[in-house]
Amino acid sequence: MALYISGTDFNSNGTAPLHGLSKVFGCTGIALAMYATARPEKKKIVASLLIPATLTAILVGITEPLEFTFLFIAPALFAVHAVLAATLAATSYSFGVVGNFGGGLIDNYIPQNWLPLFKYHSGTYITQILIGLTFTAIYFFVFRFLILKFNYATPGREEDDGETKLFTKADYKAKKGEGKNEDKKAEAEEDSQAAQLLAALGEERISRMSQTVPPDCGYPLRMR
């Protein structure tokens, strides 16, 4: 039985990607940590959000709702996720796990690896699953500790009047845009204050003041 894999499925050094391991095993641990740290009265709501988001990550490797929630609420958690994901991939590779594991179960794991090759590489895939489940537990305990330690407002831990939700890329971009808008607003206020000062003093008076400044002064007063 021939197995055809696109050249785009490989890294530049010729090895197949393993970054999908964190999508299947890491995101599961993260979701469990979020559920475990949610307030008791909000656990049902959090479960209704996390179950479809986690299944999407596991099945097809789309992790946006979970990962952009970190970026929106606590970027430090995303940094921890990146370190754990790299460690998971490196550990798996060191134990001989190879293959195209860049996505989820139904687009990479099962059709391109487990189903056609399990007969010949069962030991490799069993090792992969054991390492993955170990990291699921590591993810769970690390994220649970950090969420409780720093009181991050992950879904189910927000203020009483806050909305329980997962955040998307659009939400994150909107948040960054708000910061830029605040900077522009502050700059506009400074320009407005300068204009009011000019109007109060008068252009002619400011011109006379600038003429009295010594020529070797480093900061002459000039009209802009």
TAWO-V25165 format. One record per run of one state. SS is the DSSP state (A for helix, B for strand, O for the rest). FROM is the first residue (numbers start at 1). TO is the last residue. Records with the same first field share a line. If there is no record, write none. Layout:
SS: FROM-TO  FROM-TO
This chain:
O: 1-6  11-15  17-19  38-39  61-63  74-74  95-104  150-168  202-202  212-224
A: 7-9  20-37  40-60  64-73  75-94  105-149  169-201  203-211
B: 10-10  16-16
